[in-house]
Amino acid sequence: MLSSADLHLERALFLATLMIFFGAGFLCMLIVFIINSVQKKKKKGLYYLLVFLVSGITVTSLAAVYFCMLFIK
């Protein structure tokens, strides 16, 4: 039987992962959008969605590797 402390820790880890994913994805997408707006390039919504997903997955993976290395050491 799981204690409530375990459930809160799992929820906190899940929310931290979501915040890293969405934060990094939104920030990179916003930077790319601003750069494309200044350069007067027209891109479709699918381009920005792919930038969002790729950057979110990349940063989340790097954060996971970093924390795994931190705890293995």
ChimeraX attribute file (.defattr): number of C-alpha atoms within 10 A of each C-alpha:
attribute: neighborCount
match mode: 1-to-1
recipient: residues
	/A:1	3
	/A:2	6
	/A:3	7
	/A:4	9
	/A:5	9
	/A:6	10
	/A:7	11
	/A:8	11
	/A:9	11
	/A:10	12
	/A:11	12
	/A:12	12
	/A:13	12
	/A:14	12
	/A:15	12
	/A:16	12
	/A:17	16
	/A:18	14
	/A:19	14
	/A:20	18
	/A:21	22
	/A:22	18
	/A:23	17
	/A:24	21
	/A:25	24
	/A:26	19
	/A:27	14
	/A:28	19
	/A:29	22
	/A:30	15
	/A:31	11
	/A:32	15
	/A:33	18
	/A:34	12
	/A:35	12
	/A:36	13
	/A:37	12
	/A:38	9
	/A:39	9
	/A:40	9
	/A:41	9
	/A:42	9
	/A:43	11
	/A:44	7
	/A:45	9
	/A:46	9
	/A:47	11
	/A:48	18
	/A:49	14
	/A:50	13
	/A:51	19
	/A:52	22
	/A:53	17
	/A:54	17
	/A:55	21
	/A:56	24
	/A:57	17
	/A:58	14
	/A:59	17
	/A:60	22
	/A:61	15
	/A:62	12
	/A:63	15
	/A:64	13
	/A:65	11
	/A:66	12
	/A:67	11
	/A:68	11
	/A:69	10
	/A:70	9
	/A:71	7
	/A:72	7
	/A:73	5
